[in-house]
């Protein structure tokens, strides 16, 4: 998959997963990697930016496998942003699909 496509949707995918439940970074990588090939190094800068922007908070939780894990949780602003991104995405793909099918609508 084109790297620019990945960059464009990674934030949306991450926020959509966090809207369902709190997750730690490696868990996010594993879930997203089931559909889109990404590396750990891709997700952590995004998570740091989401935290700096106030869309996620973090907390530590003990792990049975070793060191405590840092979990990410959407804030109220993060939940609003996730809904806005989903709405924008659905509008965008609808327009692209229409274009690919040969139609052009002026909206």
N, C-alpha and C positions, 0 to 999 in steps of 0.2 A: 504494500500500500504506500502511496506517495507520502513522504514525510510531512509535507505541508497539510495534507488532509488530517494526518494524525495530530499534529499540533493544534489544529483548529477544533478538534472534537475531544481532545484529552481532558480539558477542563470540564466540559459537559458530562463526560462519562464518569469522571471522578466525583463530581458533585451529585450526580444521579445515584451512584453507589452509596455515598455518604447520607443521602436522603433516606435510604432504606434502613441503614444501621451504621453505627460508629465502626470504623475499621482502622487498622494500623497500616503503615505504608506498604510493607511487603504483601499484605493481603490485597490491597488495591492493585498492585502490580499483577499479582496472580489472576485476579478477576478480569482485569482489562485485557491481559495477555491471552485470555481464552478466545478473544475475538480480534484483537489488534495487537500486533507485535510491538511491545515496548520493553524498555529496560528499567531497572530500579533508578538509574541515574536520571531518568526522564521525569519521574513522578515527584521526587523530593523537592526540586526547585519550585514546581507548581504548588505543592502543599505549603511550602514556606511563603509563597506569594499570597495564597488564599488566607493564610494566617495573618500576614501583615495587613491585608486588606480588610480583615475583620469578618471573613466568611466562615472560618473554622477556628475552633479552640482545640487545644491538645490536653491530654492527661495521660499519666502513666498507669499501667495496670500490670500486676505480676503475671508472669508467664510460667507455665509448667515446663517449657523447653529451655529456660535459661533466664537471661536478663529481662527486666520489665520492658514492656512494649509501649511505645507512644501511640496512643489512639487519637484519631481525628474525628471531631464532631462538628456538624454544621451549626452555626449560630442562627438566630432569627433572621439576620440579614443574609446569611448564606442560603437559608431556605427560600427566601424571596428571590435571590439571584438564581438559584437552581430552577425555580419555576419560570422565571423570565427567559433563561437560556433555553429551556425546553420549548417554550412557546416560539421563540425566535428560530430555533432549529426546525421545528415542524413547518413553520411558514417558509423558511428557506428551502427545505427539501421539496416541499410542494411545488415551489416555483421552478426549481431545477428539474424536477421530474416532468413538469409540464413542458419545459423547454426541450428536454431530451426526447419527449414524445412528439415534438414537432409543433407544438402550439406556443404562442407568445401572447401573454395577457399583459395589459398595462394596468397596474394597480398602484 
